[in-house]
Amino acid sequence: MGTIQSDVIIPMEEWNTPPFLKINEKKTKRISPYLQTELWKKDDILFITRYEPYKRNKAILTLMWDLDARSHEIKFGLDR
């Protein structure tokens, strides 16, 4: 199985990742005050939001988890 490039089939073993996609992860200099066991995993947040009745709260919880944010770090647009 391969891809067609100018009518030539290239096998998957010969595919190369473009250089602009080879981005190194930056390590943070900030030391987290939380233990590894105190951090929520994706499964944890999905479990919690499953039982949350309000869409607004589900959105806030998942947004904060996705951004690694605290509640005071997100501007909700309520103070116009």
N, C-alpha and C positions, 0 to 999 in steps of 0.2 A: 504494500500500500504506500503510495507516495502522493506528491502534489504535481500538478502540471505547471511547468514554467517554460514558456515559448515552445509548447508542444513536446517538451522533454519531460519524462517522468523521473523525478529524483527520489530515491529510496529514503525512508525516514531516518535511517542510520547516518545519512549524509547531510541532514538538516543542520544548519548552524543558527545559533541565536544571534540576532543583530547586536552590534556593540552598544547601541543606545539602550538596550534592555538589560544589559549586564551592569546593574547599579548595585554598588556595595551598600550594605546596611550601615547606618551610622550608630555607634554606640553612644548612649546618653551619658553625660558626666554626672547627672543627678543621681543621687543614691535614694532609692525608694524607702520611705519609713515603714512600708508594709512587708510582712512576711510573704513568702511565695504561697503559703496556704490561705492567706487572706485575700488574694486576688481572684476575681471571678473569671471563670473560663466561659467560652461561648455557650457550652451546654448549660451552665448555671444561669446565664442571663435569659436563654430561651425558656428554661423551666419556670423562672420567675414571671416572665411576661405572659406565659400561657395562662396564668391564673389572675392576671391583672384585668379588671373589667373595662377600664377606660383606655381608648386608643391614644389619648394625649399622654397618659402616664407610660404606656408602652413605648411611645416614641421618645420620650425624655430618657427613660431608662436605657434604651438601646443606643441613643445618641451619646449619652454620657459614657457608656461602656466603650463604644466605638472610638471616641475621642480621648479616652483615658482622662476624663474630666471630672471635676467636682461640680456640685450644683451652682456655686457662685462663679464658676468660670464660663458659664454659658449664658449669653444674653438672649432672652426669649422674645424680645420685642414688645414687652408689655408696658415699659416705661417710655412712652412717646413724648 
